[in-house]
């Protein structure tokens, strides 16, 4: 199934790190499972654990939970009113050379390309740290990591990895990105896909102090590109 059959219906979804916490709240939405079962009501998506919960309404005691591997499509509006859309999609990654099915968020979809995001499963390592103050003791530090990969996908279904962002959690701290951004792996993708609009978008990015190595900056640039497209520039 090509994502571009659905172009024009997806909204941009700016999401900084603090906004991840909003997913732990219930939002109106719907879930379609791989079995084609459909649920409409309230959903709660924990991106860190990769679990989607569903209930029919806020008075319901009948709650269900699903792993993202069980879901074909997830859609809901967050607390800011943004429509967020996720799909289980299969395509060949350029960096591994084989087809893989992952759970992707549609960050932005255009006529000729889309930008998608997917997250790996969280991994946690525990290490002991020894201290002699105020008295000899050992404490266990839990360090959790999760990787978010952002892709450009062309109209043929070919994907190109743009950046990988590492989210880190140490002990009780909420997840944060190392260095507040990821490593850009292919700087040619924005110029390649935005074409004649790239220089205008680049100027907008600079004037608004956006960074194209984090999610917020990427979304901001794509939103402005969408404005230029709608204006017919």
C-alpha positions in Angstrom: 0.0 0.0 0.0 1.5 3.3 -1.1 1.3 6.1 1.4 0.8 8.6 -1.3 -2.7 7.3 -2.0 -3.6 9.3 1.1 -1.7 12.5 0.4 -3.4 15.7 1.4 -5.2 14.3 4.5 -2.3 14.4 6.9 -1.5 17.3 9.1 1.9 18.3 10.3 2.6 17.4 13.9 5.2 19.4 15.8 6.4 17.5 18.8 9.1 18.6 21.1 10.3 16.3 23.8 8.0 17.6 26.5 5.0 16.9 24.4 5.8 13.2 24.6 4.3 13.3 28.0 0.9 14.3 26.5 0.7 10.8 25.0 0.3 9.4 28.4 -3.1 11.1 28.6 -6.3 9.9 26.9 -7.2 11.4 23.5 -10.1 10.9 21.2 -9.1 8.6 18.4 -9.3 5.2 16.7 -7.3 2.0 16.3 -7.4 -0.5 13.4 -5.7 -3.8 14.2 -3.9 -6.1 11.8 -7.0 -8.4 12.1 -9.1 -5.5 10.7 -10.8 -5.0 14.0 -11.7 -1.3 14.4 -12.1 0.6 17.7 -13.3 4.2 18.1 -13.2 6.0 21.4 -10.3 7.2 23.5 -6.6 6.1 23.0 -3.4 6.6 24.9 -0.1 5.9 23.1 3.0 5.4 25.1 5.8 5.9 22.5 8.5 4.9 25.0 7.0 1.5 25.7 5.4 1.0 22.3 1.9 0.3 23.8 -1.5 1.7 22.7 -4.4 1.6 25.2 -8.0 1.9 24.2 -11.3 2.6 26.1 -14.7 3.4 24.7 -15.0 6.6 26.9 -13.8 8.1 30.2 -16.5 6.2 32.1 -15.5 2.8 30.8 -13.7 0.2 33.0 -13.1 -2.0 29.9 -9.6 -1.0 28.8 -7.5 -2.9 26.2 -3.8 -2.6 25.4 -2.1 -3.4 22.2 1.5 -3.6 21.1 2.3 -1.5 18.0 3.1 -4.7 16.2 -0.6 -5.6 16.4 -1.8 -2.3 14.9 -2.3 -1.4 11.3 -3.4 2.2 11.9 -3.6 4.6 14.8 -5.1 8.0 14.7 -5.9 10.6 17.4 -5.9 14.3 18.2 -3.5 15.4 20.8 -4.2 18.1 23.4 -3.2 20.8 21.0 -5.8 19.6 18.5 -3.2 18.2 16.1 -4.2 15.1 14.1 -1.5 12.4 14.6 -1.5 9.4 12.2 0.5 6.2 12.5 0.8 3.2 10.2 2.4 -0.2 10.1 4.3 0.0 6.7 6.6 -2.3 4.9 9.4 -0.9 2.7 13.1 -1.5 2.0 15.4 0.7 4.1 18.4 2.0 2.2 20.7 1.4 5.1 19.9 -2.3 5.6 18.8 -3.3 2.1 15.9 -5.5 3.0 12.2 -5.0 3.6 11.0 -4.4 7.1 7.7 -3.7 8.7 7.7 -0.9 11.3 5.3 1.4 13.0 5.6 4.9 11.5 4.2 8.3 12.2 3.4 10.4 9.2 5.1 13.7 10.0 4.1 15.3 6.7 2.9 14.0 3.4 3.2 15.8 0.0 2.3 14.8 -3.5 5.8 13.4 -4.4 7.2 12.5 -1.0 6.5 12.0 2.7 8.5 12.3 5.9 8.1 9.5 8.4 9.3 8.7 11.9 9.8 5.4 13.7 11.1 4.5 17.1 13.1 1.4 18.2 12.2 -0.4 21.3 13.6 1.1 24.5 16.7 -0.7 25.9 17.8 -0.3 29.6 21.1 -1.0 31.2 21.8 -1.0 34.9 25.1 -0.3 36.5 26.3 0.0 40.1 28.0 3.1 41.3 30.0 3.1 44.5 30.3 6.0 46.9 32.2 6.5 50.1 30.3 9.6 51.2 28.7 9.8 53.7 29.4 6.1 54.1 30.5 3.2 51.8 27.5 2.2 49.7 26.5 1.1 46.2 23.5 2.4 44.2 22.1 1.1 40.9 21.7 3.6 38.1 19.3 2.7 35.3 20.1 4.2 31.9 17.5 3.8 29.1 18.0 4.6 25.4 15.6 4.8 22.5 16.3 5.8 18.9 14.0 7.7 16.6 14.8 7.5 12.9 13.4 10.0 10.4 13.1 9.1 6.8 12.2 10.8 3.5 10.1 8.5 1.3 9.7 9.1 -2.4 6.6 8.4 -4.5 8.0 5.0 -5.5 8.3 3.8 -1.9 12.1 4.2 -1.7 13.3 5.5 1.7 16.3 7.5 2.7 17.4 7.9 6.3 17.8 11.6 7.2 18.7 11.6 10.9 18.7 9.4 14.0 17.9 11.0 17.4 18.9 9.3 20.6 16.6 9.8 23.6 18.1 9.1 27.0 16.6 8.5 30.4 18.7 8.2 33.5 17.0 7.0 36.7 13.9 9.1 37.2 14.5 11.8 34.6 12.2 12.1 31.7 13.5 11.2 28.2 15.6 13.9 26.6 17.6 14.0 23.4 21.3 13.9 23.6 22.6 17.3 22.6 18.9 18.3 21.8 19.2 16.8 18.4 20.4 14.0 16.2 23.1 13.4 13.7 22.2 14.5 10.2 23.2 11.5 8.0 22.3 12.9 4.6 22.4 16.7 4.2 21.3 16.5 0.6 17.7 15.3 1.4 16.1 18.7 2.1 17.5 20.3 -1.1 16.7 17.1 -3.1 13.0 16.9 -2.1 12.2 20.6 -1.6 13.7 21.5 -5.0 13.3 25.2 -6.0 11.8 26.0 -2.6 14.8 24.9 -0.7 16.6 28.3 -0.6 13.5 30.0 0.6 12.9 27.4 3.3 16.6 27.5 4.3 16.3 31.3 4.8 13.1 30.8 6.9 14.9 28.2 9.0 17.9 30.5 9.7 15.7 33.5 10.5 13.6 31.5 12.9 16.6 29.8 14.5 15.3 26.3 13.6 17.6 23.3 13.7 17.2 20.6 11.1 18.7 18.0 13.3 15.8 17.8 15.7 12.1 17.0 15.3 10.8 20.5 16.0 13.0 22.1 13.4 12.3 19.5 10.8 8.5 19.9 11.2 8.8 23.7 11.2 10.7 23.6 7.9 8.2 21.2 6.3 5.2 23.2 7.5 6.7 26.3 5.9 7.3 24.3 2.7 3.6 23.3 2.7 2.7 27.0 3.0 4.8 27.8 -0.1 3.2 24.9 -2.0 -0.4 26.0 -1.1 0.5 29.6 -2.2 1.6 28.2 -5.6 5.0 29.8 -5.2 
